[in-house]
Amino acid sequence: MTASSVHYFRQMSSVSAAKNTAVRRAAVLRKKIITMALTCIIIVLTMCLLSGFTRMPKETEKGQLYYRTVYVKSEDTLWSIASANLQTPYKSVSQYIRSIKKLNDLHSDRIYYGQKILIPYYSESSE
């Protein structure tokens, strides 16, 4: 073998070693990414389970929750509507009004003639 051919083989083996190193680094990086992704998925699923996200709503002693549409009349106020529809599960008219406001995304107690409002109510029998 000549000196130039020995130099060529050394150069080729160093290129080959560099490629092998790059391939190994890529494989290690892939494994780290897969491990991180699986860890994130496990964390998200655990949080969902712990937060009750997967739990089905329970029918309690209150009965089954339903919603009814009420159209506001000229003399209606949130207080009058809540007072007329108040049921046992709510401790006060104020609590029921807070529930109605949250359900309808109302930011004040002001309602208007002809406005459509959803009213929550509980029923013992399933409809």
Secondary structure, DSSP 8 states (H G I E B T S, - for coil): --HHHHHHHHHHHHHHHHHHHHHHHHHHHHHHHHHHHHHHHHHHHHHHHHHTTT-----BTTBEEEEEEEE--TT--HHHHHHHH--TTSSSHHHHHHHHHHHHT-SSS---TT-EEEEEEEESS--
